[in-house]
Each structure stands twice: as structure tokens, then as C-alpha cells.
Amino acid sequence: MAEAEDLPSRLTAEQLAAAIGSDVALVHAMVEAGVLRPAADGSFEPDDVVRAQVADSLGQAGLTLDLLRQGIEAGFVSFTQTGMVYPAPDTRRGPSLHQLAAELGLEPATLLRIVTAFGLARPDPDSPMFERDARRLATFVEAWRPLGGDDLLVRAARAYGEGLRRATDGWVGLFEEAVMEPLTERVVPWEEMSRRALEPGVVVLRAAQETLPWLFDRLITERLNQLNFESVQLRLALSGITPPPPSRPAAIVFADLAGYTRLTVEQGDEAAAASATRLAEIADEVARTHDGRLVKLLGDGVMLHFPVPADAVAAALALRDAVDAAGLPPTHTGIDAGAVIRRESDFFGRTVNVAARLSAQAGAGEVLVSAALREAASGSPALAAAIELEPLQLKGIPEPVKAFRLA
């Protein structure tokens, strides 16, 4: 599919009208209203495309150009920075959703499911899409389709969309709370609104546009490390090739809040996020008290590392009690001991995987430990009354894992 052409650095009134799908008369009317401010030679900048699109959409809701002009002249409305807030506009039209589906060999209903799973508004299947949207959808489908059927495509789209939606909703919500809400107590002149809200908003937006790709690279690298290291260990084990046990095994603890999804539904994302943050604070303090450290926060859970396995047991129990005392939902916890693969400040490998899987198997308030941990921390008083469970079949672990529940 051809790449969408960039807009020229300056646009004529005719080019601007074509970019917004209108006529030159509307462009001139927007200039008279003060929405657009052409250069001395009558040309426009690419950001004027967004300004014109926003004004046109407002007009469809009854906010006519005359009303916008009154607001601009009174100093309470301005389009000066509107173009700076939005990403670079896409003006070229490509195939319709029906046409793109045919090009990709998909049923139109499947492509529509993918768009919906991304969290985007459902397009008119027969209207031309923006070229950039069509190109990105094609790239996504061509990458994922060889790996599975239509359901996998939709699941992958949902994973992309839900993750980024939470990220964008999160930072926009924080900006609204910190900046916009204090300005709603009275009618603020545009000059003050620009200084206190839009100018810092542009800075935050630019930071988000740089931070999100960087963070995605870091997180995908972490997940690839986890996948690759565990795969190598597993394949060698299946081939009968196993390293000797470490002379000083370390311990990994995973603990996460039970009922976090329900908490999010009942009390909202902000309350749930506050609970996760408080868990991280408690876990950090507990880990340091027991000569370990908090490795990272994983949504509603934490990962801890301890050089001495007995310290991990004591810390896990202390964390459970501290979380309960703080009024948070109970934790379910898993601990394993053995060799760990360290890369920079993170840890990977079978030991990490087993601890995470044990945590997922634990009930609310339970601490499950592996037989390897029980042996490595044999001096821990808490293990004396541990209850042996039926061997657990854990995801990603070829053989059943012998586990114990702490009293």
C-alpha cells in the first residue's frame, strides 16, 4: 500500500479546503471568524487543517462560526494552539473498510471486529478510510494473520487497544485533575487558560509521544527476555541437559492483590491504582527490612528478590500481614528458589516463572512455596507447619511442581 504523502510546509486556501473535504468559501469564512490566521501571502500551515476540522465539527453541533467569532473577540476562545495539541493530520483518503478487507483476504465483519477491538469508533464500511489508518491496519493484519485465525487477530488488537487506552486515559485524567479542574471554577480568559493549561498541556503531550514508544520498547524487551530465557531453559531440560543446582540459590516472591478487577469495577481505576501503589510501598519497605528488594510493580502485583530464601519466607508473611493491616485486599503469594538469570536490574528464568505461577494458584491470603524453596529455606520456622499439596501442573513448566501452603 502506498505511503501517505506529507502535507506541504505551506498550503493554499484551495489545498486547505481539499484537505478538510470542503470548499474555499468555508476557509475564507473561518479566516473572517478568526479561527484561521493565514500568513501575509495568504498561505496556511499544516496545523490549520486540524483547526479547520475542529471548527467544522463544532459547527455541526450548533456552534456556528459567528458564535466562535464572538468567543474569540471576547477573549474566551482561541484556536491558536489547537493544531499543536493534535498529532500531524492525515488528509489522504484510501480504500473503504470493505475494499481493504478484500485486499487483505478478510471478511469485512472480521476487519470491523479488529477496529472495534482496538477501541476505535466503528467506521462506515463503505466510506473511504484515511490512508494512514488503512496502512496501519494492513500492517497489523499481515503481521499477525500467519500466526493464527481471525480470533487471534481480534485478541491481539484488544491487547494493543486496552493497554494503550489505559495509558492515554491515565495521563489525560491526571492532567485534567491537576490542571483543568481548577480552571472550571470560573470563566477564565483565554490568555490565562493558554498560560495555565494549554501551554503545559502541549509539553505533556510531546513528552507522552516520546515516552510511550520508549516505554513500549523497554517493556517488550523485558517480555522477550522472559520468553527467550525460559524457552532456552525449557528446551535444554527437555533434552536432558540441566545445569548443576546453585550453591547459593536466590528466592523470588510474587504477590498480587486478590479481587483487583472487582475493585476496579466497584471503585474505579483511581482507587484501584491507589491500592496497587500502596502495595508497592508496603512491599518495598518489607523487602528492605528482610534484606531483599522490590524488583518491580506489575499492575496489581509485585515481584521481590531475596539472596537468602529464608528471608523471602519471612518477608512474604510480613507482607501479607502488612497488607491486611493497611486495609487492602488480601494478597495471593508464590515463592520459588533456585538459579535466576539477571539482566541489568531485572530477573528472569524458571525460578521467576514458577514463583509467578504459584502466586496465580494461591487463594486469597495464601502463600504457596515450591519444594525447592522449602529445601533452600529449611531453617525457616514458618515452614515447619507447611501443608503439602498435590503436585501442581503450572503453565510453562513441563513437569508437575511439588508445592506447600504455609499455615
C-alpha positions as CSV (number, residue, x, y, z in Angstrom):
1,M,0.0,0.0,0.0
2,A,1.4,3.4,-0.9
3,E,2.7,5.7,1.8
4,A,0.5,8.8,2.5
5,E,2.2,11.9,1.2
6,D,3.2,14.6,3.7
7,L,1.4,17.9,3.6
8,P,3.5,20.7,2.1
9,S,5.0,23.2,4.5
10,R,2.5,25.9,3.3
11,L,-0.9,25.3,1.9
12,T,-3.1,27.5,-0.4
13,A,-6.7,28.1,0.5
14,E,-7.6,25.5,-2.2
15,Q,-5.3,22.9,-0.7
16,L,-6.6,23.5,2.8
17,A,-10.2,23.2,1.6
18,A,-9.4,19.9,-0.2
19,A,-7.6,18.6,2.9
20,I,-10.7,19.1,5.1
21,G,-13.1,18.0,2.4
22,S,-14.8,21.3,1.9
23,D,-14.7,24.4,-0.3
24,V,-12.7,27.6,-0.3
25,A,-15.7,29.6,0.8
26,L,-15.6,27.8,4.2
27,V,-11.9,28.5,4.5
28,H,-12.5,32.2,3.9
29,A,-15.3,32.2,6.4
30,M,-13.1,30.7,9.1
31,V,-10.5,33.4,8.4
32,E,-13.1,36.1,8.9
33,A,-14.2,34.4,12.2
34,G,-10.6,34.4,13.5
35,V,-10.4,30.6,13.5
36,L,-7.6,30.6,10.9
37,R,-4.9,33.2,10.6
38,P,-3.2,33.0,7.2
39,A,0.3,34.4,6.5
40,A,0.8,37.7,4.7
41,D,0.8,35.8,1.4
42,G,-2.5,34.1,2.1
43,S,-1.0,30.7,2.7
44,F,-1.7,28.4,5.6
45,E,0.3,26.0,7.8
46,P,-0.4,22.2,8.2
47,D,-1.8,22.7,11.7
48,D,-4.6,24.8,10.1
49,V,-6.0,21.5,8.9
50,V,-6.8,20.4,12.4
51,R,-8.0,23.9,13.4
52,A,-10.4,23.9,10.5
53,Q,-11.6,20.3,11.2
54,V,-12.3,21.2,14.9
55,A,-14.2,24.3,14.0
56,D,-16.2,22.4,11.4
57,S,-17.1,19.7,13.9
58,L,-18.2,22.4,16.4
59,G,-20.4,23.9,13.7
60,Q,-22.2,20.6,13.3
61,A,-23.1,20.9,17.0
62,G,-24.6,24.3,16.5
63,L,-21.5,26.3,17.5
64,T,-21.5,28.4,14.3
65,L,-18.6,30.4,13.0
66,D,-20.4,33.5,14.2
67,L,-20.6,32.2,17.7
68,L,-17.0,31.2,17.6
69,R,-16.1,34.7,16.4
70,Q,-17.9,36.2,19.3
71,G,-16.0,34.0,21.7
72,I,-12.7,34.8,20.1
73,E,-13.3,38.5,20.2
74,A,-14.3,38.3,23.8
75,G,-11.0,36.6,24.6
76,F,-12.5,33.3,25.8
77,V,-11.9,31.1,22.8
78,S,-8.8,30.7,20.6
79,F,-7.7,28.2,18.0
80,T,-4.0,29.3,18.2
81,Q,-2.7,26.2,19.9
82,T,-5.3,23.8,18.7
83,G,-3.1,22.4,15.9
84,M,-0.2,22.0,18.3
85,V,-2.2,19.6,20.6
86,Y,-3.2,17.1,17.9
87,P,-0.9,14.7,16.1
88,A,0.0,15.5,12.5
89,P,-3.2,15.4,10.5
90,D,-3.9,12.7,7.9
91,T,-5.7,14.1,4.9
92,R,-5.4,11.4,2.2
93,R,-8.2,9.0,1.7
94,G,-7.6,5.4,0.9
95,P,-9.8,2.3,0.5
96,S,-13.1,1.8,2.3
97,L,-13.2,-0.9,5.0
98,H,-14.9,-3.3,2.6
99,Q,-12.2,-2.6,0.0
100,L,-9.4,-3.1,2.5
101,A,-10.9,-6.3,3.8
102,A,-11.0,-7.6,0.2
103,E,-7.4,-6.6,-0.4
104,L,-6.3,-8.5,2.8
105,G,-8.5,-11.5,2.1
106,L,-10.6,-10.9,5.3
107,E,-14.3,-10.9,5.8
108,P,-15.4,-7.3,6.3
109,A,-17.0,-8.3,9.6
110,T,-13.6,-9.6,10.9
111,L,-11.9,-6.3,10.0
112,L,-14.6,-4.4,11.7
113,R,-14.1,-6.6,14.8
114,I,-10.4,-5.7,14.7
115,V,-11.1,-2.0,14.5
116,T,-13.6,-2.3,17.4
117,A,-11.1,-4.4,19.5
118,F,-8.6,-1.6,19.1
119,G,-11.1,0.6,20.9
120,L,-11.7,2.9,17.8
121,A,-15.0,4.2,16.6
122,R,-16.7,1.9,14.1
123,P,-16.2,3.4,10.6
124,D,-18.8,3.4,7.8
125,P,-17.7,0.2,5.9
126,D,-18.4,1.9,2.5
127,S,-16.7,5.3,3.1
128,P,-13.1,5.9,2.3
129,M,-10.7,5.5,5.3
130,F,-7.8,7.7,6.0
131,E,-4.8,6.3,4.1
132,R,-2.7,6.1,7.3
133,D,-5.4,4.1,9.1
134,A,-5.7,1.7,6.2
135,R,-1.9,1.3,6.0
136,R,-1.6,0.6,9.8
137,L,-4.4,-1.9,9.8
138,A,-2.9,-3.7,6.8
139,T,0.5,-3.9,8.6
140,F,-1.2,-5.3,11.7
141,V,-3.2,-7.9,9.9
142,E,-0.2,-9.0,7.7
143,A,2.0,-9.4,10.8
144,W,-0.5,-11.4,13.0
145,R,-2.5,-13.4,10.5
146,P,0.2,-16.1,9.7
147,L,0.2,-16.9,13.4
148,G,-3.4,-17.9,13.8
149,G,-7.0,-17.3,12.7
150,D,-9.4,-14.4,13.0
151,D,-9.9,-14.8,16.7
152,L,-6.2,-14.4,17.3
153,L,-6.2,-11.2,15.3
154,V,-9.1,-9.8,17.4
155,R,-7.4,-10.8,20.6
156,A,-4.1,-9.2,19.5
157,A,-6.0,-6.0,18.6
158,R,-7.7,-6.0,22.0
159,A,-4.4,-6.4,23.8
160,Y,-3.0,-3.4,21.9
161,G,-6.0,-1.3,22.4
162,E,-6.8,-1.9,26.0
163,G,-3.2,-1.3,27.1
164,L,-2.8,2.0,25.2
165,R,-6.3,3.1,26.2
166,R,-5.4,2.7,29.9
167,A,-2.2,4.6,29.3
168,T,-3.7,7.5,27.4
169,D,-6.8,7.7,29.7
170,G,-4.4,7.7,32.7
171,W,-2.2,10.6,31.7
172,V,-5.1,12.7,30.3
173,G,-7.0,12.1,33.5
174,L,-4.1,13.2,35.6
175,F,-3.7,16.3,33.5
176,E,-7.4,17.1,33.8
177,E,-7.2,16.6,37.6
178,A,-4.0,18.7,38.1
179,V,-4.7,21.5,35.5
180,M,-8.1,21.6,34.0
181,E,-10.4,21.1,37.0
182,P,-9.1,24.1,39.0
183,L,-9.9,26.3,36.0
184,T,-13.5,25.3,35.8
185,E,-14.5,27.2,39.0
186,R,-14.9,30.4,36.9
187,V,-14.8,31.6,33.3
188,V,-11.1,32.0,32.6
189,P,-9.9,34.4,29.9
190,W,-8.2,32.7,27.0
191,E,-4.8,34.2,27.8
192,E,-4.9,32.8,31.3
193,M,-6.3,29.4,30.0
194,S,-3.4,29.2,27.5
195,R,-0.8,30.0,30.0
196,R,-2.1,27.7,32.8
197,A,-3.5,24.8,30.7
198,L,-2.7,24.6,27.0
199,E,1.0,25.5,27.1
200,P,1.8,22.9,29.8
201,G,-0.6,20.5,28.0
202,V,1.4,20.7,24.8
203,V,4.6,20.0,26.8
204,V,2.9,16.9,28.5
205,L,1.6,15.7,25.1
206,R,5.0,15.9,23.5
207,A,6.5,14.0,26.4
208,A,3.9,11.3,26.1
209,Q,4.6,10.9,22.4
210,E,8.2,10.3,23.2
211,T,7.7,8.3,26.4
212,L,5.2,5.8,25.2
213,P,7.4,4.4,22.3
214,W,10.4,4.3,24.7
215,L,8.4,2.5,27.4
216,F,6.9,0.1,24.8
217,D,10.5,-0.8,23.7
218,R,11.6,-1.3,27.3
219,L,8.6,-3.4,28.2
220,I,8.7,-5.5,25.1
221,T,12.4,-6.2,25.7
222,E,11.6,-7.3,29.2
223,R,8.9,-9.7,27.9
224,L,11.2,-11.0,25.2
225,N,13.9,-11.6,27.7
226,Q,11.5,-13.6,29.9
227,L,10.2,-15.6,26.9
228,N,13.7,-16.3,25.5
229,F,15.4,-17.2,28.7
230,E,12.6,-19.5,29.8
231,S,12.5,-21.1,26.4
232,V,16.2,-21.9,26.5
233,Q,16.0,-23.4,29.9
234,L,12.9,-25.5,29.0
235,R,14.4,-26.8,25.7
236,L,17.6,-27.8,27.4
237,A,15.7,-29.5,30.2
238,L,13.6,-31.4,27.7
239,S,16.8,-32.6,26.0
240,G,18.1,-33.9,29.4
241,I,20.6,-31.0,29.7
242,T,20.4,-29.4,33.2
243,P,22.9,-27.3,35.0
244,P,24.0,-28.2,38.5
245,P,22.0,-26.6,41.3
246,P,23.4,-23.3,42.5
247,S,25.4,-23.4,45.7
248,R,23.5,-20.3,46.9
249,P,20.0,-20.3,45.4
250,A,18.1,-17.0,45.5
251,A,14.4,-16.7,46.0
252,I,11.7,-14.8,44.0
253,V,8.4,-13.7,45.5
254,F,5.3,-12.8,43.6
255,A,2.4,-11.2,45.4
256,D,-0.7,-9.6,43.9
257,L,-4.0,-8.3,45.2
258,A,-7.0,-10.6,45.2
259,G,-10.1,-9.2,43.6
260,Y,-8.3,-6.3,41.9
261,T,-10.6,-6.4,38.8
262,R,-13.7,-6.3,41.0
263,L,-12.1,-3.4,42.9
264,T,-11.6,-1.5,39.6
265,V,-15.2,-2.1,38.6
266,E,-16.7,-1.1,42.0
267,Q,-14.5,1.8,43.0
268,G,-12.9,2.9,39.7
269,D,-9.4,3.0,38.2
270,E,-8.2,5.7,40.5
271,A,-9.0,3.8,43.7
272,A,-7.6,0.5,42.3
273,A,-4.4,2.3,41.2
274,A,-4.0,3.8,44.7
275,S,-4.3,0.3,46.1
276,A,-1.6,-1.0,43.8
277,T,0.6,1.9,44.6
278,R,0.2,1.3,48.4
279,L,1.0,-2.4,47.9
280,A,4.3,-1.4,46.2
281,E,5.1,1.0,49.0
282,I,4.5,-1.7,51.6
283,A,6.4,-4.4,49.6
284,D,9.4,-2.1,49.2
285,E,9.6,-1.5,53.0
286,V,9.1,-5.2,53.9
287,A,11.7,-6.3,51.3
288,R,14.3,-3.9,52.6
289,T,13.6,-4.9,56.2
290,H,14.3,-8.6,55.2
291,D,17.4,-7.9,53.2
292,G,15.7,-8.2,49.8
293,R,14.4,-5.7,47.3
294,L,11.4,-4.8,45.3
295,V,12.2,-5.6,41.7
296,K,9.1,-4.1,40.0
297,L,5.4,-3.4,40.2
298,L,3.3,-5.5,37.9
299,G,-0.1,-3.8,37.7
300,D,-1.8,-5.1,40.8
301,G,1.2,-7.2,42.0
302,V,4.9,-7.0,43.0
303,M,8.0,-9.0,42.3
304,L,10.6,-9.3,45.1
305,H,14.1,-10.8,45.1
306,F,16.0,-12.2,48.1
307,P,19.5,-13.6,48.2
308,V,18.6,-15.8,51.2
309,P,15.5,-18.0,50.7
310,A,14.6,-17.9,54.4
311,D,14.3,-14.2,54.3
312,A,11.8,-14.5,51.4
313,V,9.5,-16.6,53.6
314,A,9.6,-14.2,56.4
315,A,9.1,-11.3,54.1
316,A,6.1,-12.9,52.3
317,L,4.3,-13.5,55.6
318,A,5.1,-10.0,56.8
319,L,3.8,-8.5,53.6
320,R,0.6,-10.5,53.9
321,D,0.0,-9.1,57.4
322,A,1.0,-5.6,56.5
323,V,-1.3,-5.5,53.5
324,D,-4.2,-6.8,55.7
325,A,-3.4,-4.1,58.4
326,A,-3.4,-1.4,55.7
327,G,-7.0,-2.4,54.7
328,L,-6.0,-3.5,51.2
329,P,-7.5,-6.6,49.5
330,P,-5.6,-9.8,50.6
331,T,-2.6,-11.0,48.6
332,H,-2.0,-14.3,47.0
333,T,1.7,-15.1,47.0
334,G,4.1,-17.6,45.4
335,I,7.8,-18.3,46.2
336,D,10.4,-20.3,44.5
337,A,14.2,-20.7,45.0
338,G,16.9,-21.6,42.5
339,A,19.1,-20.2,39.8
340,V,18.0,-16.8,38.5
341,I,19.1,-15.0,35.3
342,R,19.9,-11.4,36.0
343,R,19.9,-8.8,33.2
344,E,20.6,-5.2,34.4
345,S,18.2,-4.8,37.4
346,D,15.7,-7.5,36.4
347,F,15.5,-11.2,36.9
348,F,14.3,-14.0,34.5
349,G,14.1,-17.7,34.1
350,R,12.4,-20.8,35.5
351,T,12.6,-19.7,39.2
352,V,10.8,-16.4,38.3
353,N,8.2,-18.3,36.3
354,V,7.4,-20.9,39.0
355,A,7.0,-18.2,41.6
356,A,4.6,-16.2,39.4
357,R,2.6,-19.4,38.6
358,L,2.4,-20.3,42.3
359,S,1.1,-16.9,43.0
360,A,-1.6,-17.3,40.4
361,Q,-2.6,-20.7,42.0
362,A,-2.7,-19.3,45.6
363,G,-6.0,-18.3,47.1
364,A,-6.7,-15.0,48.8
365,G,-4.3,-14.6,51.8
366,E,-2.4,-17.8,50.9
367,V,1.3,-18.2,50.5
368,L,2.4,-21.2,48.3
369,V,6.1,-22.3,48.2
370,S,7.9,-24.8,46.0
371,A,9.7,-27.8,47.2
372,A,12.9,-26.2,46.1
373,L,12.2,-23.2,48.3
374,R,11.3,-25.4,51.2
375,E,14.6,-27.2,50.9
376,A,16.6,-24.0,50.5
377,A,14.9,-22.3,53.5
378,S,14.8,-25.4,55.7
379,G,15.8,-23.4,58.7
380,S,12.7,-21.1,58.5
381,P,10.3,-21.7,61.4
382,A,7.3,-20.9,59.2
383,L,8.0,-24.0,57.0
384,A,7.6,-26.4,59.9
385,A,3.8,-26.5,59.6
386,A,3.6,-26.1,55.9
387,I,0.9,-28.3,54.3
388,E,1.9,-30.4,51.3
389,L,-0.3,-30.1,48.3
390,E,-1.0,-32.3,45.3
391,P,1.7,-31.6,42.6
392,L,0.6,-28.6,40.5
393,Q,0.8,-28.5,36.8
394,L,1.9,-25.0,36.1
395,K,1.8,-23.2,32.7
396,G,5.3,-23.3,31.0
397,I,6.7,-25.9,33.4
398,P,6.9,-29.4,31.8
399,E,6.7,-31.5,35.0
400,P,4.3,-31.1,37.9
401,V,5.7,-28.9,40.7
402,K,5.6,-30.1,44.3
403,A,4.3,-27.2,46.4
404,F,3.3,-26.4,50.0
405,R,0.9,-24.0,51.6
406,L,2.2,-22.0,54.6
407,A,0.0,-22.1,57.7
